[in-house]
Each structure stands twice: as C-alpha cells, then as structure tokens.
C-alpha cells in the first residue's frame, strides 16, 4: 500500500494529499493516461502483469491494493 500511495503522490498535482480512501478520479483528478502510468510503475516494481480489467471496480488506492493482492500471491506466494 505504501508504494501505491508514494507512486500516486508523484503523479497527482502538488498540494493534493493521497490517502488510501482517496477517489482516484474525483479527489486526485487522475486521467486514464495517469492511471496507466501508475499501473506500469506497479508492474515494474512488483514484477507482475496487471490485467487492465481490474480497473473496472477500482476507485481508490485501497481498492487497487486489494485488487492486486491475488496477482501478487499468484506470482510471489502468500503476502
């Protein structure tokens, strides 16, 4: 979760505070290209492939973390 928040803090406008329950679009103003940048950063850091369809149900960093958990466990074992 910390890495997701750190990545987001680097992507959003300065002055915005990123929290686990921040809405990616409404609170943080992320456009689709920025969300894709975030996914690429996470894929590189976590060494996993993230299916784009997980974004359908993701609105917050916490939800993104929860959606990534099964992929991390599949590729790296129980975390």
BELMOPE-V935445 format. One line per field, one symbol per residue. ss: DSSP state (~ for helix, > for strand, _ for the rest). psi: psi as a letter, one per 40 degrees, with the letter a starting at -180 (. if undefined). Layout:
ss = ???
psi = ???
//
This chain:
ss = _~~~~~~~~~~___________>________~~~~~~~~~~~~~~~_____~~~~~~__>~~~~~~~~~~~~~~~~___
psi = dddddddddediiidhhhidehhddddefhiddddddddddddddefihhhdeeedeheidddddddddddddddeih.
//
